[in-house]
Amino acid sequence: MQFSGFVKRIRDIMRGDAGVNGDAQRIEQLSWMIFLKIYDAAELNWEIENDDYQSLLAPLHLRWRDWADFKSGKVETGESLLAFVNNTLLPGIKNLVVPLNTPKGQALIKTAFTDVHNFMKDGVVLREVLAEIDQIDFTDPQESHAFGEIYETILRNLQNARDSGEFYTPRALTDFMAEHVQLKLGDQIADLACGTGGFLNSAHRVLYPQLQTADEIERFSRSFHGIEKKPLPYLLCLTNLLLNGIDNPDILYGNSLTIKNCVDYTDQECFDVILMNPPYGGVEKSEVQSKFLPGERSSETADLFMLLIEKRLAKQGGRAAVVLPNGFLFGVGNKTAIKKKIMDKANLHTIVRLPTSVFAPYTSIATNILFFDRSQPKTTETWFYRVDMPKGYKNFSKTKPLKREHLKDLDLWWHNRQEILDEDGLYKAKCYSRSEIEERGYNLDLCGYTKEEQDELLPPAELIANYQQKRAQHTEQIDAILSQIMAMLGRA
């Protein structure tokens, strides 16, 4: 099948349905249909691999092949098809009885549809969409891979659909991070706010070529773990992982910050590698903050995730790479305590400063990648490296996104580290000792960009969003300092 016009064809068809409005909702509707088609292909493989395989959907005739196989010539249309989807298919999947011994990859079908709804109102239009999807043969590795590239485009399009851009981290970043945490077969890899699964897929791409034996392949399928609290990215993630050959992922539908008290996690609940871009700019309620130690609690989502990551990183050989906004680097109060804890309990060996527009057009807030591991008891020094804009780029955008090749200079430096002065006499790369960082009050805003480089004329909506996030950060800093003053006065 030719996929070049697939997204446009689906968009044009769905525009004829009054129940679906905007790209975000179109993608949501498309996602659950694609998931069922991919899941059906996965079931065909499971049937071949296991003679005793029992489908959860077969007894209810809810498999794609049972109701949406156009080659059979028995696909309903109009009101009949709409009634089947609304009254039989979706309720049937949501109410599935899943035996306790069901493999995670098979059981995820029920969880994936917990909050799925059909908004389409025209059965004829729905049938046209299903017909387009049914042409894809997901049992063909080449065709599945080709569609994977199209699916990547669909996920990128979420950046322009309402607030959904938070689900997608540019593939150039996820690949770079996965390539530089020393992944090895047998690692248990996690993303505690996994969005659409980009980091897990990047880890899969790094490790898959190393597989040699059947035993390695079997263990490899159980190496990927994720948690996602929002229904749409959760469904997108499962679809993305199945599409890319991860057919037995351990993906939990929930909020990582509220599963249990942070201090209660055991060594058995830790991971060898954590790759993630935690939500930032969010404000957590007191019930969420109560899951963490009093002296470390923060109202900011990213801060709490850093505490959780440190706690759930394996004590022996654990490695992490995390995307965080600038506010974490220079933040005071609780942020200082969190940074100190990370450096006391892990080796914060590298901080990569990223250009402001890496996540454009969703946001232009400046971000960084923090790399830390358990290679030594605590941090003794930290390297900083600034990624400058490529020549010919004023900023990244939808049509000119960050590419993996833009990080090649960083790749070369990574394995041959040395201090670099730019043409203005400022450090582009430099190593700072722990004592130097302590003298700065754990302000990690080093080797950054000048104000002129950061200034950029943004659309009004982005300006407002950036202002609101910065205001929240400043408010938190003021509250932290005020609390310290009140404590010294004996009034806390």
C-alpha positions in Angstrom: 0.0 0.0 0.0 1.2 3.5 -0.7 1.2 5.6 2.5 2.2 9.0 1.1 -1.3 10.4 1.1 -2.7 8.3 4.0 -3.0 11.1 6.6 -4.6 13.5 4.0 -7.1 10.9 2.8 -8.2 10.2 6.4 -8.5 13.9 7.2 -10.5 14.5 4.1 -12.9 11.6 4.8 -13.4 12.5 8.4 -14.2 16.1 7.5 -17.5 14.7 6.2 -18.5 13.6 9.7 -20.2 16.3 11.9 -19.2 14.5 15.1 -15.4 15.0 14.7 -13.9 18.4 15.0 -10.3 19.3 14.6 -7.1 17.3 14.1 -6.7 16.3 17.7 -10.1 14.6 17.7 -9.5 13.1 14.3 -6.2 11.6 15.5 -7.9 10.2 18.6 -10.6 8.5 16.5 -8.0 7.2 14.0 -5.8 5.8 16.8 -8.3 3.4 18.3 -9.1 2.0 14.9 -5.4 1.5 14.0 -4.8 0.0 17.4 -7.4 -2.7 16.8 -6.0 -3.5 13.3 -2.4 -3.8 14.7 -3.6 -5.8 17.7 -5.3 -8.2 15.3 -2.0 -8.6 13.4 -0.3 -9.3 16.7 -2.9 -11.9 17.6 -2.1 -13.7 14.3 1.5 -13.9 15.4 0.7 -15.1 18.9 -1.5 -17.8 17.4 1.4 -19.0 15.3 3.8 -18.9 18.2 1.5 -20.6 20.7 -0.8 -23.5 19.7 -2.8 -22.9 23.0 -3.3 -19.2 22.4 -6.8 -18.0 23.5 -7.9 -14.7 22.2 -9.8 -12.4 24.6 -11.8 -10.9 21.7 -12.6 -14.0 19.6 -15.5 -15.4 21.8 -17.3 -12.0 21.4 -16.5 -11.7 17.7 -14.7 -8.3 18.4 -11.5 -9.0 16.5 -10.8 -6.7 13.5 -11.1 -9.7 11.2 -14.6 -10.5 12.6 -16.2 -7.1 11.7 -13.8 -4.9 9.6 -12.2 -7.3 7.1 -13.3 -5.8 3.8 -12.0 -8.8 1.8 -14.8 -10.9 3.4 -17.4 -8.5 1.9 -19.4 -8.7 5.1 -18.6 -5.3 6.7 -21.7 -3.5 7.9 -22.4 0.1 6.9 -24.6 3.1 7.9 -26.6 2.9 11.1 -25.9 -0.8 11.4 -22.1 -0.3 11.6 -22.5 2.7 13.9 -24.7 0.7 16.3 -22.2 -2.2 16.4 -19.3 0.1 17.2 -21.2 2.1 19.9 -23.3 -0.7 21.5 -21.2 -3.8 21.0 -17.6 -3.2 20.1 -16.5 -0.5 22.5 -18.6 -1.7 25.5 -17.5 -5.3 24.9 -13.8 -4.4 25.0 -14.2 -2.2 28.1 -15.9 -5.0 29.9 -13.6 -7.8 28.9 -12.9 -10.4 31.6 -9.1 -10.8 31.6 -7.7 -13.9 33.4 -4.9 -13.2 35.9 -2.4 -15.3 33.9 -2.9 -13.3 30.7 0.4 -11.9 29.3 0.7 -8.2 29.6 0.9 -7.6 25.9 -2.4 -9.3 25.4 -4.2 -7.9 28.4 -3.5 -4.3 27.5 -6.4 -4.4 25.0 -8.9 -3.7 27.8 -6.9 -0.9 29.5 -6.2 0.8 26.2 -10.0 1.2 25.7 -10.9 2.4 29.2 -11.5 6.0 28.0 -12.0 5.5 24.3 -15.2 7.0 22.8 -16.5 7.0 19.3 -17.4 10.6 18.3 -18.2 9.7 14.6 -21.9 10.1 13.8 -22.0 9.0 10.1 -21.7 5.2 9.6 -20.9 5.7 5.9 -17.9 7.9 6.7 -16.8 5.5 9.4 -16.9 2.7 6.9 -14.7 4.7 4.5 -12.1 5.3 7.3 -12.1 1.6 8.2 -11.6 0.6 4.5 -8.5 2.8 4.3 -7.0 1.2 7.5 -7.9 -2.3 6.4 -5.7 -2.0 3.3 -2.6 -2.0 5.6 -1.0 -5.4 6.1 0.6 -5.1 9.6 1.7 -8.8 9.4 4.2 -7.7 6.6 7.3 -6.3 8.4 8.2 -4.0 5.5 4.7 -2.5 5.3 4.4 -2.2 9.0 7.8 -0.4 9.1 6.7 1.9 6.3 3.5 2.8 8.2 5.6 3.4 11.3 7.1 6.4 9.5 3.6 7.7 8.8 2.6 7.1 12.4 5.6 9.2 13.4 4.1 12.0 11.3 0.8 11.6 13.0 2.4 12.0 16.4 4.3 15.1 15.3 1.0 16.6 14.1 -0.2 16.4 17.7 2.2 19.3 18.5 -0.2 21.6 16.6 -3.4 20.1 18.0 -4.6 21.9 21.1 -2.5 21.0 24.1 -1.4 17.6 22.8 2.1 18.6 21.9 3.2 17.6 25.4 2.8 14.0 24.3 5.6 14.1 21.7 9.4 14.5 22.2 11.4 15.0 18.9 12.8 11.7 17.7 16.2 13.3 17.4 16.3 13.8 21.2 14.9 10.4 22.1 17.4 8.7 19.9 20.3 10.7 21.1 19.5 10.0 24.7 18.9 6.3 24.2 22.3 6.1 22.4 24.2 7.7 25.2 23.0 5.8 28.3 25.0 2.7 27.5 22.1 0.4 26.9 22.7 -3.3 27.0 20.6 -6.4 26.6 18.9 -7.4 29.8 18.4 -3.8 30.9 14.9 -3.0 32.3 14.1 0.3 30.7 11.4 2.7 31.9 9.7 6.0 31.1 7.6 7.1 34.1 5.5 9.6 32.0 5.8 7.8 28.6 3.4 9.8 26.4 3.4 8.2 23.0 6.3 5.9 23.8 9.1 7.6 21.9 11.8 6.9 24.4 10.9 3.2 24.6 11.0 2.9 20.8 14.4 4.6 20.7 15.7 2.2 23.2 14.3 -0.7 21.2 16.0 0.7 18.0 19.4 0.8 19.9 19.1 -2.7 21.3 17.3 -4.7 18.6 20.4 -5.2 16.4 22.2 -6.9 19.3 19.7 -9.7 19.5 21.1 -13.1 18.5 19.3 -16.0 20.3 15.6 -17.0 20.8 16.2 -16.7 24.5 17.4 -13.1 24.2 14.5 -12.2 22.0 12.0 -13.6 24.6 13.6 -11.7 27.5 14.0 -8.6 25.4 10.2 -8.4 24.9 9.8 -7.9 28.7 12.3 -5.1 29.0 10.1 -2.1 28.4 8.1 -0.3 31.1 6.0 2.8 31.1 3.4 4.7 33.0 1.0 7.3 31.4 -1.9 9.0 33.1 -3.8 10.5 30.1 -6.0 8.3 27.9 -5.1 9.5 24.4 -1.3 9.3 24.8 -1.7 6.0 26.5 -3.5 4.5 23.5 -1.1 6.2 21.1 1.8 4.7 23.1 0.5 1.1 23.0 -0.2 1.5 19.2 3.3 2.9 18.7 5.0 0.1 20.6 3.1 -2.7 18.9 3.8 -1.1 15.5 7.5 -1.1 16.3 7.7 -4.7 17.4 7.4 -4.3 21.2 4.5 -6.8 21.6 4.7 -7.4 25.3 5.2 -4.0 26.9 4.5 -3.3 30.6 2.6 0.0 30.3 0.5 1.1 33.3 -2.4 3.5 32.9 -2.0 5.8 35.9 -0.1 8.7 37.5 3.5 7.8 38.5 3.4 10.4 41.2 0.5 8.9 43.1 0.9 5.2 42.8 2.5 5.0 46.3 4.7 7.0 48.7 8.1 7.7 47.0 10.0 6.3 50.0 8.2 3.0 49.9 9.6 1.8 46.6 11.9 -1.2 47.0 15.0 -2.2 45.0 12.8 -4.7 43.1 10.8 -1.8 41.8 13.8 0.0 40.3 14.9 0.1 36.7 18.3 -0.1 35.1 17.6 2.8 32.7 15.1 5.6 32.9 14.6 7.8 29.8 12.0 10.5 30.0 10.8 14.0 29.4 8.6 14.6 32.5 5.7 17.1 32.3 6.8 20.5 33.4 5.0 23.7 34.2 2.3 21.8 36.0 1.3 22.5 39.6 0.6 19.5 41.8 -2.0 19.4 44.6 -1.1 18.8 48.2 -2.3 15.2 48.0 0.3 14.5 45.4 3.0 16.3 47.3 2.3 14.3 50.4 3.7 11.2 48.6 7.2 12.8 49.1 9.4 13.7 52.1 8.4 17.0 53.7 11.8 18.7 53.1 11.8 17.8 49.4 8.1 18.5 48.5 7.4 20.8 45.6 4.3 22.0 43.8 6.0 21.6 40.4 5.5 18.4 38.5 9.0 18.1 37.1 10.6 18.5 40.6 8.6 15.6 41.9 9.5 13.4 38.9 13.2 14.0 39.6 12.8 12.7 43.1 10.9 9.7 41.8 13.5 9.0 39.1 16.3 9.0 41.7 14.3 6.7 43.9 13.4 4.2 41.1 16.9 4.1 39.5 18.7 0.8 40.2 21.3 1.2 43.0 23.8 -0.9 41.0 24.5 0.4 37.5 21.4 2.6 37.1 21.5 5.2 34.3 19.1 8.1 33.5 18.7 10.8 30.9 16.0 13.4 31.6 14.8 16.5 29.8 14.1 19.4 32.1 13.4 23.2 31.7 15.9 25.9 32.6 13.9 26.7 35.7 15.2 23.6 37.3 18.8 24.5 36.7 18.7 27.9 38.4 15.7 27.3 40.8 16.1 27.8 44.5 14.3 26.5 47.6 13.1 23.0 47.1 14.8 22.8 43.7 18.1 23.3 45.4 17.4 20.5 47.9 16.4 18.2 45.0 19.6 19.1 42.9 21.7 18.4 46.0 20.0 15.1 46.6 20.6 14.0 43.0 24.3 14.9 43.3 24.7 13.3 46.7 23.1 10.0 45.6 24.2 9.8 41.9 26.8 10.9 39.5 25.3 13.9 37.6 28.0 13.7 34.9 26.6 15.7 32.0 24.1 18.5 31.3 23.3 19.3 27.7 21.9 22.8 27.1 19.4 22.8 24.2 18.2 25.7 22.0 14.9 27.3 23.1 12.9 26.2 20.1 13.5 22.4 20.2 9.9 21.8 21.1 8.4 24.4 18.8 5.7 25.1 18.0 4.3 23.5 21.2 6.6 25.6 23.4 9.8 27.6 23.1 10.8 27.3 26.7 14.5 26.4 27.0 15.2 22.8 28.0 18.2 20.7 28.9 19.2 17.0 29.2 20.5 15.8 32.5 22.5 12.6 32.5 23.2 10.9 35.8 24.1 7.3 36.9 25.2 5.1 39.8 28.8 4.8 38.5 30.1 6.4 41.7 28.6 7.2 45.2 28.1 10.9 44.4 28.9 13.7 41.9 32.4 15.0 42.0 32.2 17.0 38.7 29.8 17.8 36.0 30.3 18.6 32.3 28.2 21.2 30.5 27.8 21.4 26.7 25.7 24.0 24.8 24.1 22.9 21.5 24.0 25.9 19.2 21.6 26.5 16.4 22.7 24.9 13.1 24.0 27.3 10.4 21.1 28.8 8.5 18.6 28.3 11.3 17.2 31.1 13.3 15.0 28.7 15.2 13.5 25.3 14.9 9.9 25.0 13.7 7.3 22.5 12.3 8.9 22.7 8.8 12.5 22.9 10.1 12.6 20.5 13.2 15.6 19.4 15.2 17.3 16.5 13.3 19.6 13.9 14.6 22.4 15.2 12.4 22.2 18.5 14.3 23.7 16.7 17.3 26.7 15.1 15.5 29.2 17.7 17.0 27.8 16.7 20.5 28.3 13.0 19.6 32.0 13.7 18.7 32.6 15.7 21.9 30.9 13.1 24.1 33.7 10.6 23.6 36.5 13.2 23.5 35.6 15.8 26.1 37.4 19.0 26.3 36.6 22.6 27.2 35.4 24.8 24.3 35.4 28.6 24.1 33.2 30.2 21.5 34.1 33.2 19.3 32.7 35.5 22.0 35.0 34.1 24.6 32.2 32.3 26.4 32.3 28.6 27.4 30.4 26.3 25.0 31.7 23.3 27.0 33.3 23.2 30.4 33.7 20.9 33.4 32.8 22.3 36.8 33.9 20.6 40.1 31.4 19.8 42.8 32.9 22.5 45.0 32.4 25.1 42.3 28.8 24.1 42.0 28.3 24.2 45.7 29.7 27.7 45.8 27.1 28.8 43.3 24.3 27.4 45.6 23.7 24.6 43.2 22.8 27.0 40.4 23.4 24.8 37.3 22.7 27.5 34.7 26.2 27.2 33.1 27.4 27.3 29.5 24.0 28.7 28.6 22.9 31.1 25.9 23.1 34.9 26.0 19.9 36.8 26.4 20.1 37.9 22.8 20.2 34.3 21.6 17.2 33.4 23.7 15.0 36.4 22.6 12.5 35.4 19.9 9.3 36.9 18.6 6.6 34.3 19.5 2.9 34.0 18.7 0.7 35.5 21.4 -0.5 32.1 22.7 3.1 30.9 23.2 4.1 34.2 24.9 1.2 33.8 27.3 2.0 30.1 28.0 5.7 30.9 28.6 4.8 33.9 30.8 2.5 31.7 32.9 5.1 29.1 33.4 7.8 31.6 34.4 5.4 33.3 36.7 4.6 30.0 38.4 8.4 29.3 38.8 9.0 32.8 40.3 6.0 32.4 42.6 7.4 29.1 43.9 10.8 30.6 44.5 9.3 33.5 46.4 7.2 31.1 48.5 10.2 29.0 49.3 12.3 32.0 50.4 9.3 33.4 52.4 8.9 30.0 54.2 12.6 30.1 55.1 12.2 33.6 56.5 9.1 32.6 58.5 10.9 29.6 59.9 13.8 31.7 61.1 11.3 34.0 62.8 9.7 31.1 64.5 6.4 31.6 62.7 6.3 28.6 60.3 
